[in-house]
Amino acid sequence: MEQLKIDVIISCFPYLVTIKSMIGVNSMAIIIDGKSISNEIKDELKVKVSELSKNGTQITLAVIQVGYDPASYVYVGNKKKACEYIGIKSLAYELSEETTQEELLTLINKLNADISVNGILVQLPLPDQIDEDIIIQTINPKKDVDGFHPQSVGALSIGQKGFVSCTPAGIVQLLKRTGIAIEGKECVIIGRSNIVGKPMALLMLRENATVTICHSRTKNLQEVAKRADILIVAIGKPHFVTKEFIKEGAVVIDVGMHRNNFNKLCGDVDFDDVCAHVSAITPVPGGVGPMTIAMLMNNCVESVL
């Protein structure tokens, strides 16, 4: 009977993979396949872009990278590949580490004024001589496909239409497309960054979850986290969350990305320690990461709709 239940669930949601070697007879944990879900979204966007192209609409994304950061270089490369696959034109601006703030602002203002450019993305982090807040605020909100501009964040906070930060938007899609109910659930978010934690809380409120945000000053963090039906971890510390943080049967979304002592990618969650106690969990890599790029592509398409 237990195997029948597993087979039925997998047939309904093909992005779920059971962790058979780590669970008991009466338990089931699920790996949420972010790579497959992101591919599905990109395929859907490819169809939309093709239709827009037939009507004479070309979508163009300008990507600016300042200096050479290995992780940023990989991310930018993946974004270019996604653009090429979907049919979005990608403009690459690779600037030196010594680029001044004034030079970068001049380029952004030029792209703001270019009616052929629909989206502008400045890859973070930036060198120390450049103020990231000023750069983000200079991007035209109508071209802010990262969803970082204060106007975009303000629109999200009051429920108006606007670009949404790609990682939080991707997490909502992960949950929805795997059939995980959000409405009425208790959601705990560990991390309060402007890029993930805060917009994530607003999105989960929009989906009618009850939301708690935790951070470095939160008292009794393990006890608070253990209340969560859905635990989203974006704290930036490898293997920080262990089974002591997890309510039995919770859904765990791991936003972290690090390299361990063996140079292998890992997340903020100690996957091996918690997987036997959860109902579903995102892996690192292959969980949240691919969704961020998929939702960036979605924002690019939304920029012309």
Backbone as CSV, one residue per row, in Angstrom:
resi,resn,N_x,N_y,N_z,CA_x,CA_y,CA_z,C_x,C_y,C_z
1,MET,0.824,-1.207,0.000,0.000,0.000,0.000,0.859,1.258,0.000
2,GLU,1.941,1.268,0.822,2.835,2.429,0.891,3.464,2.710,-0.466
3,GLN,3.917,1.662,-1.171,4.522,1.844,-2.483,3.500,2.382,-3.474
4,LEU,2.240,1.941,-3.352,1.186,2.431,-4.237,0.989,3.933,-4.056
5,LYS,1.002,4.389,-2.799,0.872,5.820,-2.526,2.009,6.597,-3.180
6,ILE,3.238,6.091,-3.052,4.404,6.744,-3.640,4.252,6.831,-5.154
7,ASP,3.859,5.715,-5.788,3.724,5.687,-7.239,2.664,6.668,-7.724
8,VAL,1.557,6.787,-6.987,0.490,7.709,-7.367,0.981,9.148,-7.284
9,ILE,1.696,9.479,-6.220,2.201,10.844,-6.049,3.169,11.200,-7.161
10,ILE,4.087,10.296,-7.469,5.081,10.567,-8.507,4.407,10.720,-9.873
11,SER,3.360,9.918,-10.143,2.676,10.017,-11.425,1.972,11.353,-11.578
12,CYS,1.493,11.919,-10.463,0.810,13.213,-10.498,1.797,14.369,-10.607
13,PHE,2.934,14.236,-9.935,3.934,15.304,-9.913,5.286,14.719,-10.295
14,PRO,5.617,14.726,-11.590,6.825,14.040,-12.070,8.121,14.658,-11.605
15,TYR,8.073,15.808,-10.909,9.306,16.441,-10.464,9.713,15.973,-9.079
16,LEU,8.992,15.014,-8.514,9.296,14.528,-7.187,10.064,13.219,-7.268
17,VAL,11.112,13.108,-6.473,11.928,11.897,-6.434,11.983,11.401,-4.995
18,THR,11.623,10.165,-4.741,11.639,9.666,-3.363,13.044,9.344,-2.923
19,ILE,13.304,9.582,-1.641,14.600,9.244,-1.050,14.414,7.920,-0.312
20,LYS,14.531,6.823,-1.009,14.185,5.533,-0.435,15.215,5.029,0.558
21,SER,16.461,5.379,0.346,17.518,4.812,1.178,17.605,5.467,2.542
22,MET,16.889,6.582,2.746,17.054,7.347,3.975,15.783,7.406,4.813
23,ILE,14.761,6.621,4.462,13.491,6.744,5.146,13.030,5.399,5.677
24,GLY,12.138,5.454,6.636,11.565,4.242,7.193,10.401,3.758,6.361
25,VAL,9.840,2.633,6.731,8.750,2.022,5.974,7.535,2.928,5.935
26,ASN,7.261,3.640,7.041,6.053,4.434,7.131,6.293,5.913,6.841
27,SER,7.456,6.261,6.290,7.776,7.650,6.014,8.162,7.814,4.554
28,MET,7.992,9.012,4.059,8.407,9.288,2.691,8.936,10.708,2.606
29,ALA,10.146,10.855,2.122,10.711,12.163,1.860,10.841,12.339,0.359
30,ILE,10.764,13.557,-0.103,10.746,13.843,-1.529,11.776,14.912,-1.864
31,ILE,12.558,14.670,-2.894,13.451,15.699,-3.424,12.687,16.461,-4.504
32,ILE,12.633,17.784,-4.375,11.960,18.616,-5.368,12.964,18.952,-6.468
33,ASP,12.651,18.565,-7.680,13.575,18.691,-8.802,13.448,20.062,-9.462
34,GLY,14.213,21.024,-8.976,14.154,22.377,-9.515,14.619,22.466,-10.951
35,LYS,15.534,21.617,-11.336,16.037,21.653,-12.713,14.933,21.312,-13.712
36,SER,14.150,20.273,-13.401,13.065,19.878,-14.309,11.967,20.934,-14.356
37,ILE,11.633,21.497,-13.203,10.592,22.520,-13.166,11.042,23.763,-13.927
38,SER,12.295,24.148,-13.751,12.797,25.324,-14.471,12.787,25.088,-15.975
39,ASN,13.101,23.872,-16.391,13.064,23.549,-17.818,11.651,23.653,-18.370
40,GLU,10.683,23.231,-17.567,9.283,23.344,-17.986,8.895,24.810,-18.180
41,ILE,9.291,25.652,-17.230,8.979,27.078,-17.328,9.649,27.690,-18.551
42,LYS,10.897,27.334,-18.798,11.603,27.879,-19.958,10.957,27.426,-21.268
43,ASP,10.465,26.191,-21.297,9.758,25.718,-22.496,8.485,26.523,-22.727
44,GLU,7.764,26.820,-21.649,6.550,27.641,-21.762,6.886,29.045,-22.269
45,LEU,7.976,29.605,-21.750,8.387,30.950,-22.165,8.855,30.959,-23.619
46,LYS,9.492,29.887,-24.030,9.960,29.789,-25.416,8.794,29.900,-26.393
47,VAL,7.678,29.276,-26.047,6.477,29.352,-26.896,5.958,30.790,-26.946
48,LYS,5.920,31.446,-25.777,5.443,32.836,-25.723,6.336,33.756,-26.543
49,VAL,7.649,33.575,-26.408,8.586,34.426,-27.140,8.458,34.211,-28.640
50,SER,8.221,32.971,-29.040,8.032,32.670,-30.457,6.811,33.392,-31.010
51,GLU,5.731,33.398,-30.235,4.508,34.094,-30.656,4.734,35.604,-30.734
52,LEU,5.442,36.144,-29.755,5.748,37.571,-29.765,6.610,37.941,-30.963
53,SER,7.548,37.057,-31.276,8.444,37.298,-32.409,7.665,37.345,-33.721
54,LYS,6.659,36.492,-33.852,5.832,36.477,-35.060,5.104,37.807,-35.237
55,ASN,4.825,38.473,-34.095,4.146,39.762,-34.139,5.118,40.938,-34.180
56,GLY,6.414,40.622,-34.367,7.413,41.664,-34.508,8.009,42.180,-33.216
57,THR,7.784,41.470,-32.112,8.312,41.901,-30.815,9.567,41.128,-30.464
58,GLN,10.680,41.823,-30.316,11.946,41.221,-29.909,12.252,41.636,-28.475
59,ILE,12.526,40.657,-27.609,12.872,40.938,-26.220,14.392,40.978,-26.100
60,THR,14.902,42.027,-25.444,16.343,42.184,-25.293,16.698,42.406,-23.826
61,LEU,17.630,41.617,-23.332,18.126,41.739,-21.964,19.580,42.186,-21.995
62,ALA,19.887,43.259,-21.275,21.268,43.730,-21.143,21.827,43.265,-19.806
63,VAL,22.936,42.532,-19.847,23.564,42.000,-18.637,24.915,42.675,-18.444
64,ILE,25.088,43.315,-17.282,26.329,44.028,-16.983,27.069,43.300,-15.873
65,GLN,28.330,42.975,-16.120,29.178,42.361,-15.106,30.429,43.210,-14.924
66,VAL,30.696,43.590,-13.679,31.864,44.408,-13.372,32.894,43.550,-12.641
67,GLY,34.065,43.394,-13.230,35.098,42.568,-12.617,34.872,41.095,-12.879
68,TYR,35.789,40.288,-12.370,35.698,38.840,-12.577,35.531,38.140,-11.236
69,ASP,34.308,37.748,-10.959,33.998,36.903,-9.808,33.618,35.532,-10.367
70,PRO,34.309,34.452,-9.966,34.059,33.138,-10.580,32.598,32.710,-10.535
71,ALA,31.941,32.893,-9.385,30.535,32.490,-9.264,29.659,33.340,-10.182
72,SER,29.912,34.648,-10.206,29.139,35.537,-11.070,29.331,35.182,-12.533
73,TYR,30.560,34.810,-12.876,30.851,34.444,-14.263,30.011,33.236,-14.686
74,VAL,29.873,32.272,-13.798,29.056,31.088,-14.094,27.590,31.474,-14.230
75,TYR,27.090,32.288,-13.286,25.691,32.705,-13.326,25.374,33.463,-14.596
76,VAL,26.250,34.396,-14.970,26.029,35.180,-16.185,26.016,34.274,-17.409
77,GLY,26.916,33.305,-17.433,26.942,32.357,-18.538,25.657,31.561,-18.646
78,ASN,25.119,31.137,-17.513,23.858,30.387,-17.508,22.692,31.254,-17.969
79,LYS,22.724,32.539,-17.603,21.671,33.446,-18.045,21.720,33.633,-19.560
80,LYS,22.907,33.737,-20.098,23.063,33.883,-21.554,22.529,32.652,-22.274
81,LYS,22.834,31.469,-21.728,22.348,30.227,-22.339,20.825,30.160,-22.297
82,ALA,20.239,30.590,-21.177,18.779,30.577,-21.054,18.149,31.535,-22.061
83,CYS,18.743,32.710,-22.224,18.242,33.673,-23.213,18.267,33.068,-24.612
84,GLU,19.387,32.446,-24.944,19.534,31.853,-26.277,18.490,30.766,-26.504
85,TYR,18.240,29.948,-25.488,17.280,28.851,-25.615,15.863,29.384,-25.826
86,ILE,15.504,30.403,-25.067,14.130,30.904,-25.100,13.879,31.793,-26.312
87,GLY,14.933,32.443,-26.796,14.782,33.335,-27.938,14.875,34.798,-27.562
88,ILE,15.442,35.077,-26.396,15.644,36.446,-25.941,17.038,36.904,-26.370
89,LYS,17.118,38.101,-26.926,18.413,38.657,-27.311,19.161,39.111,-26.066
90,SER,20.415,38.727,-25.958,21.215,39.057,-24.780,22.380,39.957,-25.170
91,LEU,22.480,41.101,-24.475,23.606,42.010,-24.669,24.525,41.889,-23.465
92,ALA,25.799,41.620,-23.689,26.747,41.427,-22.590,27.697,42.614,-22.485
93,TYR,27.795,43.162,-21.276,28.736,44.243,-20.990,29.656,43.777,-19.873
94,GLU,30.878,43.430,-20.244,31.856,42.933,-19.276,32.870,44.037,-18.992
95,LEU,32.731,44.641,-17.806,33.547,45.804,-17.449,34.664,45.397,-16.502
96,SER,35.733,46.160,-16.500,36.893,45.832,-15.675,36.615,46.084,-14.198
97,GLU,37.413,45.468,-13.350,37.300,45.619,-11.895,37.481,47.075,-11.474
98,GLU,38.195,47.854,-12.273,38.501,49.245,-11.931,37.420,50.218,-12.404
99,THR,36.366,49.712,-12.995,35.292,50.586,-13.475,34.772,51.470,-12.336
100,THR,34.605,52.762,-12.624,34.111,53.675,-11.596,32.594,53.644,-11.539
101,GLN,32.066,54.152,-10.436,30.615,54.230,-10.285,30.008,55.118,-11.372
102,GLU,30.674,56.222,-11.683,30.174,57.140,-12.699,30.110,56.477,-14.068
103,GLU,31.103,55.660,-14.389,31.109,54.959,-15.674,29.955,53.957,-15.752
104,LEU,29.721,53.266,-14.664,28.624,52.297,-14.647,27.275,53.006,-14.740
105,LEU,27.115,54.098,-14.037,25.863,54.865,-14.093,25.612,55.399,-15.499
106,THR,26.668,55.821,-16.165,26.524,56.311,-17.543,25.995,55.211,-18.460
107,LEU,26.535,54.005,-18.309,26.075,52.876,-19.126,24.615,52.550,-18.819
108,ILE,24.258,52.515,-17.538,22.875,52.190,-17.169,21.910,53.220,-17.742
109,ASN,22.259,54.503,-17.641,21.383,55.547,-18.179,21.243,55.435,-19.694
110,LYS,22.321,55.018,-20.351,22.257,54.796,-21.799,21.277,53.662,-22.125
111,LEU,21.337,52.586,-21.338,20.430,51.452,-21.563,18.998,51.807,-21.174
112,ASN,18.846,52.639,-20.134,17.509,53.112,-19.765,16.837,53.829,-20.926
113,ALA,17.625,54.607,-21.656,17.090,55.422,-22.757,16.920,54.633,-24.053
114,ASP,17.495,53.455,-24.122,17.445,52.635,-25.344,16.126,51.873,-25.393
115,ILE,15.228,52.261,-26.290,13.898,51.642,-26.333,13.948,50.198,-26.808
116,SER,15.065,49.762,-27.383,15.171,48.369,-27.843,15.545,47.423,-26.703
117,VAL,15.960,47.978,-25.544,16.333,47.167,-24.382,15.151,47.078,-23.425
118,ASN,14.704,45.855,-23.145,13.545,45.646,-22.272,13.923,45.393,-20.822
119,GLY,15.089,44.778,-20.610,15.510,44.455,-19.253,16.977,44.771,-19.031
120,ILE,17.282,45.250,-17.813,18.672,45.554,-17.443,19.001,44.792,-16.171
121,LEU,20.094,44.055,-16.206,20.533,43.278,-15.056,21.983,43.612,-14.760
122,VAL,22.249,44.083,-13.546,23.617,44.312,-13.099,23.971,43.187,-12.129
123,GLN,24.939,42.367,-12.507,25.310,41.219,-11.689,25.960,41.669,-10.382
124,LEU,25.433,41.170,-9.284,25.998,41.445,-7.961,26.830,40.253,-7.501
125,PRO,27.851,40.467,-6.636,28.244,41.728,-6.012,29.061,42.602,-6.952
126,LEU,29.146,43.890,-6.570,29.946,44.854,-7.311,31.215,45.177,-6.522
127,PRO,32.255,45.679,-7.193,33.483,46.068,-6.475,33.199,47.128,-5.404
128,ASP,34.089,47.249,-4.450,33.886,48.112,-3.281,33.670,49.580,-3.631
129,GLN,34.239,50.032,-4.748,34.136,51.452,-5.083,32.757,51.837,-5.627
130,ILE,31.878,50.866,-5.789,30.557,51.121,-6.374,29.474,50.843,-5.334
131,ASP,28.560,51.781,-5.160,27.448,51.662,-4.217,26.308,50.898,-4.886
132,GLU,26.056,49.680,-4.421,25.039,48.841,-5.053,23.654,49.476,-4.992
133,ASP,23.320,50.132,-3.884,22.001,50.742,-3.749,21.774,51.815,-4.805
134,ILE,22.786,52.633,-5.040,22.658,53.687,-6.055,22.475,53.070,-7.438
135,ILE,23.218,52.022,-7.713,23.116,51.350,-9.016,21.715,50.775,-9.208
136,ILE,21.197,50.090,-8.216,19.867,49.478,-8.313,18.797,50.544,-8.510
137,GLN,18.929,51.657,-7.783,17.929,52.718,-7.869,17.981,53.468,-9.191
138,THR,19.101,53.379,-9.901,19.252,54.079,-11.178,18.587,53.325,-12.320
139,ILE,18.465,52.020,-12.200,17.821,51.224,-13.258,16.347,51.620,-13.360
140,ASN,15.884,51.849,-14.568,14.476,52.156,-14.809,13.613,51.030,-14.247
141,PRO,12.654,51.329,-13.341,11.825,50.264,-12.761,11.117,49.404,-13.805
142,LYS,10.844,49.987,-14.979,10.174,49.223,-16.037,11.128,48.215,-16.691
143,LYS,12.430,48.344,-16.398,13.429,47.425,-16.947,14.123,46.628,-15.840
144,ASP,13.598,46.726,-14.634,14.214,46.108,-13.446,13.832,44.631,-13.331
145,VAL,14.337,43.816,-14.251,13.925,42.410,-14.299,14.444,41.593,-13.114
146,ASP,15.385,42.126,-12.351,15.830,41.469,-11.115,14.828,41.664,-9.982
147,GLY,13.995,42.706,-10.094,13.014,42.987,-9.060,13.599,43.594,-7.802
148,PHE,14.743,44.291,-7.920,15.423,44.848,-6.749,15.114,46.324,-6.502
149,HIS,14.598,47.023,-7.498,14.357,48.460,-7.360,13.332,48.731,-6.249
150,PRO,13.517,49.792,-5.465,12.553,50.108,-4.403,11.107,50.187,-4.900
151,GLN,10.911,50.660,-6.130,9.555,50.725,-6.670,8.975,49.326,-6.874
152,SER,9.817,48.388,-7.311,9.367,47.007,-7.487,9.017,46.384,-6.143
153,VAL,9.868,46.625,-5.156,9.632,46.083,-3.815,8.378,46.697,-3.203
154,GLY,8.193,48.006,-3.411,7.000,48.674,-2.899,5.728,48.118,-3.511
155,ALA,5.749,47.867,-4.820,4.587,47.297,-5.494,4.249,45.925,-4.921
156,LEU,5.277,45.125,-4.655,5.058,43.807,-4.073,4.426,43.925,-2.687
157,SER,4.891,44.896,-1.902,4.427,45.009,-0.516,2.956,45.390,-0.419
158,ILE,2.431,46.090,-1.447,1.016,46.479,-1.397,0.174,45.705,-2.407
159,GLY,0.763,44.662,-2.980,0.002,43.761,-3.839,-0.267,44.266,-5.235
160,GLN,0.537,45.218,-5.708,0.357,45.725,-7.055,1.275,44.989,-8.036
161,LYS,0.977,45.126,-9.305,1.756,44.463,-10.349,3.152,45.061,-10.432
162,GLY,4.136,44.223,-10.607,5.522,44.679,-10.733,6.451,43.484,-10.779
163,PHE,7.708,43.743,-11.078,8.691,42.664,-11.110,8.955,42.161,-9.690
164,VAL,9.064,40.838,-9.560,9.306,40.200,-8.264,10.697,39.578,-8.281
165,SER,11.431,39.704,-7.175,12.758,39.089,-7.067,12.706,37.642,-7.521
166,CYS,13.684,37.243,-8.322,13.602,35.970,-9.037,13.665,34.746,-8.127
167,THR,14.526,34.780,-7.107,14.641,33.602,-6.247,13.362,33.351,-5.448
168,PRO,12.783,34.342,-4.767,11.513,34.095,-4.073,10.389,33.665,-5.014
169,ALA,10.308,34.307,-6.182,9.283,33.919,-7.153,9.470,32.470,-7.589
170,GLY,10.719,32.063,-7.755,11.019,30.681,-8.138,10.623,29.688,-7.062
171,ILE,10.789,30.066,-5.805,10.422,29.175,-4.699,8.913,28.941,-4.679
172,VAL,8.143,29.999,-4.921,6.690,29.829,-4.973,6.307,28.858,-6.089
173,GLN,6.978,28.982,-7.232,6.700,28.069,-8.341,7.104,26.632,-7.997
174,LEU,8.217,26.463,-7.300,8.618,25.121,-6.866,7.518,24.476,-6.039
175,LEU,6.980,25.228,-5.099,5.942,24.694,-4.217,4.663,24.386,-4.999
176,LYS,4.230,25.329,-5.802,2.970,25.150,-6.532,3.045,24.006,-7.537
177,ARG,4.148,23.928,-8.257,4.247,22.937,-9.327,4.557,21.535,-8.806
178,THR,4.806,21.403,-7.531,4.936,20.081,-6.934,3.724,19.742,-6.079
179,GLY,2.685,20.573,-6.158,1.440,20.273,-5.464,1.478,20.479,-3.968
180,ILE,2.415,21.301,-3.496,2.520,21.571,-2.059,1.645,22.768,-1.717
181,ALA,0.666,22.569,-0.851,-0.257,23.633,-0.473,0.462,24.694,0.359
182,ILE,0.152,25.942,0.086,0.740,27.063,0.825,-0.309,27.713,1.732
183,GLU,-1.503,27.866,1.223,-2.552,28.562,1.958,-2.816,27.919,3.324
184,GLY,-2.812,28.762,4.356,-3.104,28.288,5.705,-1.931,27.636,6.414
185,LYS,-0.809,27.465,5.716,0.346,26.809,6.320,1.203,27.826,7.088
186,GLU,1.925,27.323,8.088,2.854,28.176,8.822,4.203,28.117,8.134
187,CYS,4.668,29.273,7.698,5.926,29.378,6.969,6.932,30.146,7.811
188,VAL,8.100,29.564,8.026,9.184,30.243,8.729,10.322,30.457,7.742
189,ILE,10.793,31.705,7.665,11.894,32.067,6.781,13.086,32.454,7.641
190,ILE,14.203,31.768,7.448,15.427,32.100,8.179,16.305,32.935,7.258
191,GLY,16.402,34.222,7.548,17.127,35.157,6.696,16.230,36.321,6.325
192,ARG,16.753,37.547,6.414,15.935,38.741,6.167,16.547,39.666,5.121
193,SER,17.255,39.101,4.161,17.893,39.923,3.128,16.851,40.576,2.232
194,ASN,17.265,41.657,1.570,16.377,42.337,0.628,16.136,41.518,-0.629
195,ILE,17.062,40.597,-0.918,16.967,39.817,-2.157,16.102,38.575,-1.988
196,VAL,16.155,37.940,-0.809,15.403,36.702,-0.602,14.411,36.816,0.561
197,GLY,14.907,37.025,1.774,14.064,36.902,2.959,12.842,37.788,2.974
198,LYS,13.030,39.093,2.763,11.900,40.024,2.843,10.879,39.819,1.713
199,PRO,11.316,39.791,0.437,10.312,39.531,-0.614,9.680,38.149,-0.505
200,MET,10.437,37.174,0.023,9.866,35.837,0.210,8.690,35.889,1.183
201,ALA,8.855,36.654,2.255,7.783,36.789,3.244,6.542,37.420,2.615
202,LEU,6.743,38.449,1.800,5.615,39.115,1.156,4.895,38.181,0.185
203,LEU,5.659,37.394,-0.563,5.045,36.448,-1.502,4.263,35.364,-0.777
204,MET,4.798,34.858,0.332,4.083,33.820,1.076,2.827,34.382,1.731
205,LEU,2.876,35.640,2.153,1.660,36.294,2.646,0.627,36.410,1.532
206,ARG,1.101,36.736,0.328,0.201,36.831,-0.828,-0.477,35.494,-1.096
207,GLU,0.229,34.406,-0.789,-0.325,33.061,-0.993,-1.101,32.567,0.231
208,ASN,-1.344,33.471,1.186,-2.166,33.192,2.372,-1.525,32.226,3.369
209,ALA,-0.193,32.248,3.438,0.501,31.536,4.510,0.613,32.461,5.724
210,THR,0.844,31.863,6.883,1.169,32.632,8.087,2.684,32.652,8.203
211,VAL,3.277,33.855,8.223,4.717,33.983,7.997,5.451,34.524,9.225
212,THR,6.586,33.887,9.535,7.520,34.373,10.555,8.895,34.509,9.908
213,ILE,9.543,35.661,10.113,10.916,35.860,9.628,11.871,35.771,10.807
214,CYS,12.892,34.931,10.671,13.929,34.796,11.695,15.249,35.349,11.170
215,HIS,16.157,35.678,12.093,17.437,36.254,11.717,18.440,36.021,12.841
216,SER,19.591,36.665,12.738,20.680,36.398,13.683,20.342,36.795,15.119
217,ARG,19.372,37.687,15.301,18.996,38.124,16.651,17.781,37.377,17.196
218,THR,17.238,36.445,16.429,16.057,35.711,16.879,16.393,34.815,18.067
219,LYS,15.596,34.907,19.115,15.792,34.045,20.275,15.087,32.709,20.044
220,ASN,15.687,31.648,20.579,15.102,30.306,20.472,14.807,29.941,19.008
221,LEU,15.809,30.147,18.156,15.620,29.952,16.724,15.148,28.546,16.382
222,GLN,15.722,27.552,17.022,15.316,26.177,16.731,13.843,25.954,17.043
223,GLU,13.381,26.501,18.148,11.976,26.330,18.532,11.044,27.008,17.537
224,VAL,11.422,28.209,17.093,10.594,28.918,16.113,10.568,28.150,14.792
225,ALA,11.732,27.710,14.320,11.814,26.978,13.054,10.996,25.692,13.099
226,LYS,10.945,25.088,14.262,10.266,23.799,14.402,8.748,23.923,14.320
227,ARG,8.234,25.149,14.303,6.795,25.358,14.109,6.409,25.270,12.635
228,ALA,7.402,25.346,11.755,7.133,25.558,10.331,6.574,24.333,9.638
229,ASP,5.493,24.542,8.882,5.060,23.555,7.889,5.953,23.671,6.656
230,ILE,6.339,24.928,6.348,7.253,25.202,5.242,8.400,26.032,5.804
231,LEU,9.611,25.489,5.755,10.795,26.176,6.273,11.674,26.580,5.101
232,ILE,11.909,27.893,4.955,12.739,28.417,3.877,14.012,28.983,4.498
233,VAL,15.165,28.459,4.084,16.426,28.783,4.745,17.326,29.559,3.787
234,ALA,17.611,30.816,4.149,18.478,31.672,3.335,19.369,32.478,4.269
235,ILE,20.151,31.769,5.060,20.938,32.417,6.113,22.407,32.595,5.729
236,GLY,22.845,31.883,4.689,24.213,32.058,4.218,25.270,31.342,5.037
237,LYS,24.879,30.279,5.745,25.831,29.511,6.550,25.695,28.035,6.194
238,PRO,26.754,27.405,5.703,26.649,26.020,5.256,26.258,25.070,6.380
239,HIS,25.289,24.190,6.064,24.849,23.129,6.979,24.369,23.679,8.328
240,PHE,23.859,24.899,8.326,23.428,25.524,9.584,22.205,24.822,10.172
241,VAL,21.257,24.453,9.310,20.004,23.854,9.774,20.141,22.340,9.831
242,THR,19.913,21.799,11.013,19.966,20.349,11.244,18.574,19.856,11.649
243,LYS,18.467,18.580,11.944,17.162,18.002,12.260,16.520,18.634,13.490
244,GLU,17.333,19.260,14.349,16.783,19.910,15.542,15.900,21.109,15.196
245,PHE,16.015,21.608,13.955,15.214,22.748,13.505,13.907,22.316,12.838
246,ILE,13.744,21.036,12.595,12.711,20.557,11.679,11.545,19.904,12.410
247,LYS,10.337,20.352,12.091,9.141,19.632,12.532,8.961,18.410,11.639
248,GLU,8.608,17.311,12.214,8.421,16.083,11.437,7.426,16.319,10.311
249,GLY,7.852,16.007,9.089,6.972,16.138,7.935,6.961,17.510,7.298
250,ALA,7.830,18.410,7.726,7.874,19.760,7.151,8.429,19.731,5.726
251,VAL,8.137,20.785,4.979,8.744,21.026,3.668,9.907,21.982,3.885
252,VAL,11.090,21.654,3.339,12.277,22.474,3.555,12.821,22.956,2.212
253,ILE,12.950,24.274,2.090,13.499,24.898,0.890,14.853,25.511,1.253
254,ASP,15.910,25.036,0.608,17.279,25.452,0.911,17.772,26.414,-0.163
255,VAL,17.976,27.675,0.220,18.406,28.694,-0.726,19.930,28.825,-0.773
256,GLY,20.617,28.261,0.198,22.063,28.436,0.315,22.847,27.773,-0.802
257,MET,24.046,28.301,-1.046,24.952,27.707,-2.018,26.385,27.943,-1.548
258,HIS,27.075,26.868,-1.182,28.436,26.959,-0.653,29.249,25.788,-1.198
259,ARG,30.528,25.802,-0.878,31.384,24.641,-1.133,31.925,24.141,0.193
260,ASN,31.807,22.831,0.425,32.254,22.263,1.689,33.762,21.975,1.653
261,ASN,34.239,21.298,2.678,35.675,21.008,2.785,36.192,20.104,1.670
262,PHE,35.270,19.416,1.000,35.650,18.536,-0.106,35.392,19.204,-1.462
263,ASN,35.130,20.538,-1.425,34.887,21.345,-2.624,33.614,20.930,-3.350
264,LYS,32.684,20.335,-2.622,31.385,19.973,-3.197,30.352,21.015,-2.800
265,LEU,29.418,21.270,-3.717,28.364,22.236,-3.428,27.457,21.723,-2.317
266,CYS,27.074,22.633,-1.442,26.149,22.286,-0.366,25.326,23.521,-0.029
267,GLY,24.285,23.330,0.782,23.399,24.426,1.106,23.474,24.851,2.553
268,ASP,22.499,25.654,2.965,22.387,26.088,4.356,21.850,24.973,5.245
269,VAL,21.247,23.964,4.625,20.628,22.851,5.352,21.540,21.625,5.281
270,ASP,21.684,20.952,6.408,22.433,19.689,6.432,21.514,18.606,5.873
271,PHE,21.584,18.420,4.564,20.645,17.555,3.848,20.591,16.148,4.447
272,ASP,21.741,15.534,4.650,21.775,14.154,5.141,21.157,14.027,6.529
273,ASP,21.295,15.076,7.327,20.789,15.028,8.691,19.276,15.195,8.756
274,VAL,18.708,15.998,7.839,17.285,16.329,7.964,16.374,15.519,7.053
275,CYS,16.906,14.887,6.019,16.037,14.341,4.966,15.079,13.263,5.454
276,ALA,15.443,12.542,6.497,14.554,11.499,7.004,13.384,12.066,7.802
277,HIS,13.408,13.379,8.072,12.383,13.987,8.922,11.432,14.892,8.158
278,VAL,11.671,15.078,6.857,10.871,16.021,6.080,9.935,15.279,5.132
279,SER,8.924,16.008,4.648,8.068,15.433,3.612,8.598,15.766,2.223
280,ALA,9.282,16.922,2.105,9.871,17.327,0.833,11.018,18.287,1.097
281,ILE,12.012,18.275,0.205,13.198,19.119,0.402,13.831,19.416,-0.949
282,THR,14.408,20.608,-1.086,15.147,20.943,-2.303,16.612,20.551,-2.127
283,PRO,17.225,19.979,-3.144,18.649,19.633,-3.065,19.516,20.825,-3.424
284,VAL,20.784,20.742,-3.105,21.793,21.706,-3.553,22.968,20.920,-4.104
285,PRO,23.260,21.057,-5.402,22.574,21.908,-6.381,21.322,21.238,-6.935
286,GLY,20.625,21.926,-7.836,19.485,21.350,-8.541,18.137,21.658,-7.934
287,GLY,18.099,22.552,-6.954,16.833,22.906,-6.331,16.411,24.315,-6.696
288,VAL,16.737,25.264,-5.827,16.329,26.656,-6.019,17.113,27.332,-7.146
289,GLY,18.402,27.021,-7.283,19.267,27.709,-8.237,18.712,27.820,-9.647
290,PRO,18.327,26.710,-10.279,17.806,26.799,-11.648,16.541,27.648,-11.755
291,MET,15.770,27.711,-10.678,14.530,28.475,-10.702,14.779,29.976,-10.772
292,THR,15.879,30.429,-10.180,16.193,31.859,-10.208,16.346,32.335,-11.647
293,ILE,17.068,31.574,-12.457,17.267,31.951,-13.855,15.959,31.844,-14.637
294,ALA,15.167,30.807,-14.371,13.882,30.650,-15.064,12.968,31.844,-14.806
295,MET,12.944,32.324,-13.556,12.071,33.449,-13.222,12.631,34.770,-13.754
296,LEU,13.945,34.861,-13.908,14.518,36.025,-14.583,14.022,36.071,-16.023
297,MET,14.030,34.927,-16.690,13.520,34.866,-18.063,12.035,35.226,-18.087
298,ASN,11.297,34.778,-17.076,9.872,35.105,-17.011,9.675,36.615,-16.878
299,ASN,10.494,37.264,-16.040,10.397,38.718,-15.899,10.711,39.431,-17.208
300,CYS,11.671,38.908,-17.970,11.993,39.509,-19.264,10.791,39.459,-20.198
301,VAL,10.099,38.328,-20.206,8.908,38.198,-21.055,7.804,39.120,-20.540
302,GLU,7.644,39.195,-19.216,6.618,40.067,-18.641,6.877,41.534,-18.986
303,SER,8.122,41.893,-19.236,8.459,43.295,-19.519,7.812,43.811,-20.791
304,VAL,7.388,42.910,-21.678,6.770,43.350,-22.936,5.286,43.012,-23.012
305,LEU,4.751,42.396,-21.965,3.336,42.014,-21.978,2.471,43.084,-21.321
